[in-house]
Amino acid sequence: MVAPISIEDRDRANQHLDRSISFSMCGKMDQAIDEIKKAISIDPEFAQAHNKLGDYQMKKGMVKEAAAAYTKSLELDPNNQNTTFDLGCSLAHLGRHEEALEYLRKALDLKPTHTEIYGHIGRIMMMRGELESAISNLENALAANADDIMASFTLACAYHMTGNSDKSTRLFNKVIDRYKELMSVKKRFAEGHYYVGRSYFFMGNLAEAVKYLEKAVEYDTEDVDYHYSFGMLYSDADAFCSLAEVQHALGNYSDARTNLEKAIKLNPDNPHFSKVKSQLGI
């Protein structure tokens, strides 16, 4: 059994936690991770610190490490709804869909009002090709919160995959309007430009798609390799690949090849990039 932590050490651990949060809010993830690890070294059973470590690692694209941190946090605080949800999301990004669904459904049982979870379940179902279930869950998410951008974008993609262009176009335009509203405040908003570009691409508006995806790449910073926005995650490599797809569709084959090569260099084992390369014949 671990000896009880002293009041002084608990205070020191909390100070490191607070500093980690401050670094995180400034986008300084490496410093945030260093601070939260100091908190854990002082108090290895600090469940909240393990959860925060997972949060920071997710933002760095360290998804396996984040899942391990959330797992440890949940061992220390088994009925924590937030950590249960976080673990489910991280497992989904790892492609461990059955486990992800188990934790997401448990999180929903723990807090039925957390209707955002329907969107994440729907996203997994869409990735598995179970479009009927995906659409049902995503519609539930939007029925509970019409402003859920992740559910709106994912449902638009699901409708697009089923050939329901009217519904998909309406939702893609909703996503575009929301992100453009945010971009009017935050000018160099890489994530906003990415999802606006992707929405235009799926709607077949290639001229607008390429414009926004070029900005998504331009506005990226070296400090961030993975991007979160409204519960959605994409990497720098994803942005290069998306741009390459649009450029190829526009007949700009040279730039498309260059950007796809950048995507593959960043993530050489990504099967989607290999599939795109084969489909585009480059």
Buried (B, 14 or more C-beta within 10 A) or exposed (E): EEEEBEEEEBEBBBBBBEBBBEBBEEEBBEBBBBBBBBBBEBBBBBBBBBBBBBBBBBBBBBBEBBBBBBBBBBEBBEEBBBBBBBBBBBBBBEEBBEBBBBBBBBBBEBEEEBBBBBBBBBBBBBEBEBBEBBBBBBBBBBEBBEEBBBBBBBBBBBBBBEEBBEBBBEBBBBBBEBBBEBBEEEEEBBBBBBBBBBBBBBBEBBEBBBBBBBBBBEBBEEEBBBBEBBBBBBBBBBBBBBBBBBBBBBEBBEBBBBBBBBBBEBBEEBEEBEEBBEEBEB
